Amino acid sequence: MPLQNYQYDTIMREYYRRQAENRHDLEKRRKEAYEKLPRLKEIDEEVASLSAQKVRKLLQGTETGLEDLKSSISLLSLERRALLTGSGYPEDYLEMSYTCPLCQDTGYIGNEKCICFKKAEIELLYTQSNLKEILEKENFDHFSFSYYSDTIKNEATGLSALETAKRAHHTAKEFVKNFDRDFQNLFIYGNTGVGKTFLSHCIAHDLLHSAHCVLYFSAFDLFDLLANSTFSAKKESSAGDDLIFDCDLLIIDDLGTELTNSFVSSQLFLCINERIMRRKSTIISTNLELENFSEIYSERTFSRIASNYHMIKLIGKDIRIQKIFLGGK
């Protein structure tokens, strides 16, 4: 999705800050050089005057004397360069310096975003996703099948925990690969500690890295945010509220751990339904069994999930406990 206005403004404010800082730095260098070499100031004033004359002649369509002006400007430029280098300054000491020479700190090269803008975009999205630090450790590069047993079986499918994890890993990879072509949602369920959140983080990492807008919330934090927004005295929705419905990917983690009531149930349906209508992908992870889900959140909500989400069940032993016994490895 395109950046929200406030996101774009956040990035552009940094560019304006850089431009002001670089202009200030140039003025500081210019003042220093003029005090040490007064002739430099005279040269710059003469060049400015001759350049203005040249522009006026070009606008008037007059070519008489243009070559003389060009020659004079060129000679002054040579003198200026000789003064700088002869005093130990680099040739470009009085030229504007840029944090990004490619776009000259504008963020754009022509009508295209500069690579520095794209990096700033990714950095901002990472920061706003609530996942920046955790994704350095939890991503596909660190996903391990060693915690999944090849003897523990899923009675319904006949697949082992290891085979199930490999299928889930493949589905997650395909989800990322086809994200911009196919509208998909994932419902990841299973017992505590079998890798549901880790798998969601793997997907988030890759999508954020390709400049998609991803938001992560624990179920408790999401419904707390929605409650504050709904019952706030201010009726205007915040940018964060809008992003819940409009970000490229919303991750709702640990659904079922929050205090469930009629408000939570209605807000979950609203969130799921609204994002389906807008064709915005959602990943839900939960420890709940499917047969208990409709009892807690309503059959209507479960029906929307069942017909619009790809179901992934993970099984096995608690990976956190396994890591403890392996000394944190």
Buried (B, 14 or more C-beta within 10 A) or exposed (E): EEBBEEBBEBBBEBBEEBBEEBEEEBEEBBEEBBEEBEEBBBBBEBBEEBEEBBEEBEEEEEEEEEEEBEEBBEEBEEBBBEBBEEEEBEEEBBEEBBBBEEBBBBBEBEEEBBEBBEEBBBBBBBEBBBBEEBBEEBBBEEBEEEBBEEEBBBEEEEBBBBBBBBBBBEBBBEBBEEBEEEEBBBBBBBBEBBBBBBBBBBBBBBBBBEBBBBBBBBBBBBBBBBEEBEEEEEEEEBEEBEBBBBBBBBBBBBBBEBEBEEBBBBBBBEBBBBBBEEEBBBBBBBBBEBEEBBEBBBEEBBEBBBEBBEEBBBBBBBBEEBEEEEEEE
